[in-house]
Amino acid sequence: MDAVLIIDKPAGMTSHDVVARVRRIRGQVEAIERALDSEAGCEQVMHLIAGARGAMTGLMAEVVEDHVRIHLVDSDRYPDALNPEATEQLLEIVRTYLK
């Protein structure tokens, strides 16, 4: 993997943490591939897929949240963009949708 996603995490999560999360997701996808290669049962494969999907959804939620906070409502750069209450309402809707 040549590209690295750099995310500014106000809660202390670094881009290295995000890359580690992506690597765990890759491991989950590889587990799905191994299960399929070994002709594992449908139930096992579906559990693996559900886990990988949940991990991807969680990653997407974090990336979307960071994008909103950094590029759409950065109060230093765009003081009138969205007020903090509207930002939180929008992010809550996104989090709910992505669950």
PyMOL commands that set and color helices and strands:
alter all, ss='L'
color gray80, all
select helices_A, chain A and resi 15-37+42-72+84-98
alter helices_A, ss='H'
color red, helices_A
deselect
rebuild
show_as cartoon
